[in-house]
Amino acid sequence: MSIKTGPKPIAESTGKEDKRQRVTPENKPKHPGLKEHDHKKGK
């Protein structure tokens, strides 16, 4: 599964960004509450 581009969904329960989402290291400053996507290279 890849990271989807576009706006991050807002969780209805908290009113904040959905914590299940991941961001690329370049976009981490825009979304400090979300975890970075850790891409593991193939063999």
C-alpha positions in Angstrom: 0.0 0.0 0.0 1.4 3.4 -0.9 1.0 6.8 0.7 -2.0 8.6 -0.8 -1.6 12.2 -1.8 -4.1 14.9 -1.0 -5.6 16.3 2.1 -5.4 14.1 5.3 -8.8 13.0 6.6 -10.0 14.4 9.8 -11.2 11.8 12.4 -14.8 12.5 13.5 -14.1 11.3 17.1 -11.2 13.7 17.8 -11.5 16.4 15.1 -7.8 16.0 14.4 -5.9 14.3 11.6 -6.5 10.5 11.4 -3.5 8.9 13.2 -3.6 5.9 10.9 -2.3 8.1 8.1 1.5 8.3 7.4 3.5 11.1 5.8 6.7 11.3 3.9 9.8 12.8 5.7 9.5 15.9 3.4 5.9 16.6 4.6 6.5 15.8 8.3 6.7 19.5 9.2 3.2 20.1 7.8 1.8 17.2 9.8 3.7 16.9 13.1 1.1 14.6 14.7 1.5 11.8 12.1 4.1 9.1 11.9 6.6 9.0 9.0 6.4 6.4 6.3 9.4 4.1 6.7 10.1 2.7 3.2 12.1 -0.5 3.2 14.1 -1.1 0.0 13.8 -4.5 -1.7 16.7 -6.9 -2.1 
